[in-house]
Amino acid sequence: MNITQSEYVASYPRVDLCPNSSLPEYAFIGRSNVGKSSLINMLTGRKNLAKTSGQPGKTQKLNYFLIDRSWYIVDLPGYGYAKISKAQRQKWQRMIQDYILRREQLLYLFLLIDGRIPPQAIDMEFVAWLGISKIPFVIVFTKNDKPPKSQSTRDAFEAKMMESWKAMPPRFVTCARNGLGREAILTFIEQNNNEFAYLQEQVT
């Protein structure tokens, strides 16, 4: 897939305010400061399409980006540490869950995992919730600029996950600095877009 056009659409505080569109969506989520914005910029080839920040909690709404006028990337708030009140954190959690559970246009949730650190309890809890909720998702290991260490971290995460899962979901290894994983992710999205379009044709 070759992305030729990408644009920021808007940020929405609730799922019922999101675009009234039948276009497929791919949402990106992960612990705060896991590299969501950097990955989105890498995939689209735009340095500042999604705003990056070293401060956790930068993304606070459902941020929509229209890609080639045919599908959306949705940047969700990160979960985990952020310098916000408990009430605000609970509000974010409700917003995220509402989007994931109710948004019919969502084809896949891209769960970002920091490829530099050992498995975190909060990530495993979120994975378990996705399984219970039967949400289609893929795992994206980010910040893989040190291959040997990253491989051992991925192995540890997968081993931890397989303690309660029968099979692993699709997985991608990325590094926003050098573009690692870009082609693989875009190919995956293109294949799913094509399948979605085919199914839509059968319905009509």
C-alpha positions as CSV (number, residue, x, y, z in Angstrom):
1,M,0.0,0.0,0.0
2,N,1.2,3.5,-0.9
3,I,-0.4,6.2,1.2
4,T,-0.8,9.4,-0.9
5,Q,-3.1,11.5,1.3
6,S,-3.6,11.7,5.1
7,E,-5.4,14.3,7.1
8,Y,-6.4,15.1,10.6
9,V,-10.2,15.1,10.8
10,A,-11.2,15.9,14.3
11,S,-11.1,14.8,18.0
12,Y,-14.2,13.5,19.6
13,P,-15.0,13.2,23.3
14,R,-17.6,10.4,22.8
15,V,-18.2,7.6,20.4
16,D,-21.6,8.8,19.4
17,L,-20.0,11.9,18.0
18,C,-17.6,10.1,15.7
19,P,-18.0,10.3,11.9
20,N,-21.2,8.9,10.5
21,S,-19.3,6.8,7.9
22,S,-19.1,3.2,6.7
23,L,-15.3,3.5,6.1
24,P,-13.2,0.9,7.9
25,E,-11.3,2.0,11.0
26,Y,-8.1,0.8,12.7
27,A,-7.6,2.1,16.2
28,F,-4.3,2.4,18.0
29,I,-3.9,2.1,21.8
30,G,-1.3,1.3,24.4
31,R,0.2,2.4,27.6
32,S,0.8,6.1,27.9
33,N,3.9,7.2,26.0
34,V,4.3,3.9,24.1
35,G,4.8,5.6,20.8
36,K,1.3,5.7,19.2
37,S,1.8,9.1,17.5
38,S,5.2,8.3,16.3
39,L,4.0,5.1,14.7
40,I,1.0,6.8,13.1
41,N,3.4,9.4,11.6
42,M,5.7,6.7,10.4
43,L,2.9,4.8,8.7
44,T,1.5,7.8,7.0
45,G,4.9,9.3,6.1
46,R,3.9,12.6,7.8
47,K,6.3,13.9,10.5
48,N,3.7,15.9,12.4
49,L,0.3,14.4,11.5
50,A,-0.2,13.1,15.0
51,K,1.2,15.3,17.7
52,T,4.0,13.6,19.7
53,S,4.8,14.4,23.3
54,G,7.3,13.2,25.9
55,Q,4.6,13.7,28.6
56,P,2.1,10.8,29.2
57,G,-1.5,11.6,28.7
58,K,-1.2,13.9,25.6
59,T,-4.0,12.2,23.7
60,Q,-7.3,12.8,25.5
61,K,-9.9,12.2,22.9
62,L,-10.7,9.9,19.9
63,N,-8.4,11.4,17.3
64,Y,-9.5,10.7,13.7
65,F,-7.2,10.7,10.6
66,L,-8.6,10.1,7.2
67,I,-6.3,8.0,4.9
68,D,-6.6,8.3,1.1
69,R,-10.3,9.1,1.7
70,S,-11.0,5.4,2.1
71,W,-10.2,4.4,5.7
72,Y,-9.5,5.9,9.1
73,I,-6.7,5.7,11.7
74,V,-8.1,6.4,15.2
75,D,-5.6,7.4,17.9
76,L,-7.1,6.4,21.3
77,P,-5.9,7.8,24.7
78,G,-3.2,5.7,26.3
79,Y,-4.0,3.7,29.4
80,G,-1.9,3.6,32.5
81,Y,0.2,6.4,34.1
82,A,-0.8,10.0,33.3
83,K,-0.9,13.0,35.6
84,I,-4.7,13.3,35.7
85,S,-7.3,12.9,38.4
86,K,-8.9,9.5,39.2
87,A,-12.2,10.9,37.8
88,Q,-10.7,11.9,34.5
89,R,-8.9,8.6,34.2
90,Q,-12.2,6.8,34.7
91,K,-13.8,9.0,32.1
92,W,-11.1,8.1,29.6
93,Q,-11.6,4.4,30.4
94,R,-15.3,4.6,29.7
95,M,-14.7,6.5,26.4
96,I,-12.1,3.9,25.3
97,Q,-14.3,1.0,26.2
98,D,-17.4,2.5,24.5
99,Y,-15.5,3.1,21.3
100,I,-14.0,-0.4,21.2
101,L,-17.2,-2.2,22.1
102,R,-19.7,-0.1,20.1
103,R,-17.9,1.1,17.0
104,E,-19.0,-1.2,14.3
105,Q,-16.6,0.3,11.7
106,L,-13.6,-0.9,13.8
107,L,-11.9,-3.7,11.9
108,Y,-8.9,-4.2,14.1
109,L,-7.5,-2.7,17.3
110,F,-3.7,-2.2,17.2
111,L,-2.3,-2.8,20.7
112,L,1.1,-1.2,21.1
113,I,3.6,-2.8,23.4
114,D,6.9,-1.2,24.3
115,G,9.5,-3.6,22.9
116,R,12.2,-2.4,25.4
117,I,10.7,-3.5,28.7
118,P,9.4,-6.8,30.3
119,P,5.7,-7.7,30.2
120,Q,3.6,-5.2,32.3
121,A,0.6,-6.3,34.3
122,I,-1.5,-3.5,32.9
123,D,-0.9,-4.7,29.3
124,M,-1.7,-8.3,30.2
125,E,-4.9,-7.1,31.9
126,F,-5.9,-5.2,28.8
127,V,-5.2,-8.2,26.6
128,A,-7.3,-10.4,28.8
129,W,-10.2,-7.9,28.5
130,L,-9.9,-7.9,24.7
131,G,-10.1,-11.6,24.7
132,I,-13.2,-11.7,27.0
133,S,-14.8,-9.0,24.9
134,K,-13.9,-10.9,21.6
135,I,-12.3,-7.8,20.0
136,P,-10.2,-8.5,16.9
137,F,-6.7,-7.1,17.7
138,V,-3.1,-7.3,16.7
139,I,0.0,-6.6,18.7
140,V,2.6,-4.0,17.7
141,F,5.9,-4.1,19.5
142,T,7.3,-0.5,19.3
143,K,10.7,1.1,19.8
144,N,12.7,-1.9,18.6
145,D,15.9,-0.1,17.9
146,K,18.0,-2.7,19.8
147,P,17.2,-6.1,18.1
148,P,18.8,-8.6,20.6
149,K,17.1,-7.1,23.6
150,S,13.9,-6.5,21.8
151,Q,13.7,-10.1,20.7
152,S,14.1,-11.4,24.3
153,T,11.4,-8.9,25.4
154,R,9.0,-10.1,22.8
155,D,9.6,-13.7,23.7
156,A,8.9,-12.9,27.3
157,F,5.6,-11.2,26.4
158,E,4.5,-14.0,24.2
159,A,5.4,-16.6,26.8
160,K,3.4,-14.7,29.4
161,M,0.4,-14.4,27.1
162,M,0.4,-18.0,26.1
163,E,-0.1,-18.9,29.8
164,S,-3.8,-18.2,29.2
165,W,-4.2,-18.0,25.4
166,K,-4.4,-20.9,23.0
167,A,-2.8,-18.9,20.1
168,M,-1.2,-15.6,19.5
169,P,-2.9,-12.8,17.4
170,P,-1.0,-11.3,14.5
171,R,2.2,-9.5,15.6
172,F,4.3,-6.7,14.1
173,V,7.7,-5.4,15.1
174,T,8.3,-1.7,14.5
175,C,10.7,1.2,15.0
176,A,9.5,4.7,14.1
177,R,13.1,5.9,13.7
178,N,13.9,3.7,10.7
179,G,10.5,2.6,9.4
180,L,10.8,-1.0,10.5
181,G,7.4,-2.7,10.2
182,R,5.8,-0.1,8.1
183,E,5.3,-2.2,4.9
184,A,4.1,-5.2,6.9
185,I,1.4,-3.2,8.7
186,L,0.2,-1.4,5.6
187,T,0.0,-4.6,3.7
188,F,-2.1,-6.1,6.6
189,I,-4.4,-3.1,6.5
190,E,-4.7,-3.2,2.7
191,Q,-5.7,-6.9,2.8
192,N,-8.4,-6.2,5.3
193,N,-9.7,-3.2,3.4
194,N,-10.0,-5.3,0.3
195,E,-11.8,-8.0,2.2
196,F,-14.1,-5.4,3.8
197,A,-14.9,-3.9,0.4
198,Y,-15.7,-7.4,-1.1
199,L,-18.1,-8.2,1.8
200,Q,-19.8,-4.8,1.3
201,E,-20.3,-5.6,-2.4
202,Q,-21.9,-8.9,-1.5
203,V,-24.3,-7.3,0.8
204,T,-25.4,-4.7,-1.8
